[in-house]
Amino acid sequence: MPKLKQGTILPTPAEDAQITAAALSDPDAQPLSPAQLAALRPARGRGRPAGSGSKVQVTMRFDVDIVEAFKRGGDGWQSRMNGALREWLTQHQ
């Protein structure tokens, strides 16, 4: 447990009981039952989503006009470029 800042005043047991009673009387702040606690699941994992694992990062140089044309299409330009390369590959195999 971290140390408390100097000058922190903790509630007495009587004050703590009053605080707990006030919290329990609030209908919007009722404690969860053990069944409800057991059913809780994280909405989403922490951090970045896991990648597909089927892509590799490379560094390539393209002509400026080609990159600008894809970027003009807005977000997702790298995916569209990947799709164009994939389409070329299927036509030339």
Buried (B, 14 or more C-beta within 10 A) or exposed (E): EEEEEEEEEEEEEEEEEEEEEEEEEEEEEEEEEEEEEEEEEEEEEEEEEEEEEEEEEEEEEEEEEEBEEBEEEEEEBEEBBEEEEEEEEEEEE
